[in-house]
Amino acid sequence: MTHIVFTGITTDVCVHTTMRDANDRGYECLLVIDACVAIAPSLVAASVSSIEMSGGIFGAVGTSAEV
């Protein structure tokens, strides 16, 4: 296995942390943004921004339609 697709609740905590850990271990990571939620939309936006910074340092972001 080389790729992991991420969905879930508390995007800003559990999902984001697990994704960063998987990336550190060498996995290619994809966050399915419309299959994730957080307490506040701004927290999801901040998580997405962090994932996408520096050309996708922690992985990529897509939608369920794209997957």
N, C-alpha and C positions, 0 to 999 in steps of 0.2 A: 504494500500500500504506500502510495506516494502523495496522494491528494486527500484533503478532508474538506467537506462542505459543512458549514456551521449555520445553525438556526437555534432559536430558543428565547427564553425570557431573561430579563436583566442583562440586556445587551452590553451595557456599560460596565458590568462587573464580571459575571460568570462567563458569558460568551466571549467577551473581549480577552479576558485573562487566559482562557483555554486556547484561544486562537494564537495569542502571542507565544504561549508555551509550545504549541505544536510547531509554529514557525521556527522557534529557537532549536527545535529538535530536527529540523530539516524538511518538514512537510510543506507542500504547496497548499495554501489555505484560501478558501472562498467563503465570504459572508453573504448569505442570502438575505438581503436587507428587508424585504417585505415578509419575511418569516421570522422576524425578531421584534421584540418589544422591550421597552423600558418604562420606568415611572413617568419620565418626561421626554418628549420628542427631542429636546435640546441635548439630552444625554446620548441618544442614538446618533445624532448629528456629530457630536464630539467624538464618539467612538469611530464612526466612519472616517472622519477627518484624520484621526490618528492612524488608522489602518492604511489609508491612501497616501499619507505623507511620504515624501522622498521616493516617489514612483512606486508605491505599494510595498513599503518596507515590511509590513506584517502580513500581506496577502492582497487579495482582490475583493471587490464588492460587486455583486450582481443581483438580479431579481430572479424570482422563481420561474418566470417566463423564459429567461435566458438560460437557466439551468436545464 
